[in-house]
């Protein structure tokens, strides 16, 4: 669960844009290196670090860059996963305690 304010902070989709003139991947052939190892050449910000961030409640791994809570904890508490603002009142809900 993410609030309206935090939707713009969400990460990009891993798949490329569809091919068209104004897409981000339209200039892929111009400055692309052959046989490049992306794990070595990519900056640390772009690299996926699964154990870098931990959830404040369950101490599980977070996969979103700006997140404070994992998706299951945010759903159970009814709050935004990124900023922690209460989105939904879950007092009258029957949710699993997994």
DAWOWO-V810312 format. One record per pair of residues at least 6 apart in sequence whose ideal C-beta (glycine too) atoms are under 7 Angstrom apart, sorted by the first residue. I is the first residue (numbers start at 1). J is the second residue. D is the distance in Angstrom with one decimal. If there is no record, write none. Layout:
<<I,J,D> <I,J,D>>
//
This chain:
<<1,74,5.1> <1,75,5.8> <1,79,7.0> <1,80,6.3> <1,81,6.1> <1,87,5.7> <2,10,6.6> <2,80,5.6> <2,81,5.8> <2,82,5.9> <3,80,4.2> <3,83,6.6> <3,85,5.4> <3,87,5.7> <6,80,5.7> <6,82,4.1> <6,83,5.5> <9,66,5.0> <9,82,5.8> <11,64,6.2> <11,65,6.1> <16,25,4.8> <17,23,4.0> <17,24,5.6> <17,25,5.5> <50,61,5.3> <51,61,5.8> <53,62,4.1> <53,67,6.6> <54,60,6.7> <54,61,6.6> <54,62,6.5> <55,62,5.9> <55,69,5.4> <55,70,4.1> <55,73,5.6> <56,68,5.5> <56,69,5.9> <57,69,6.2> <57,73,4.4> <58,70,6.3> <58,73,5.6> <60,70,4.9> <62,70,5.9> <64,81,6.9> <66,82,5.3> <67,81,5.1> <67,82,5.4> <68,82,6.6> <68,84,5.6> <69,79,6.9> <69,81,5.0> <69,84,6.6> <71,81,5.9> <74,80,6.7> <74,81,3.8> <76,95,5.8> <77,90,6.9> <78,86,6.3> <78,87,5.9> <78,88,3.6> <78,89,6.4> <78,90,4.0> <79,85,6.3> <79,86,5.2> <79,87,5.9> <80,87,5.7>>
//
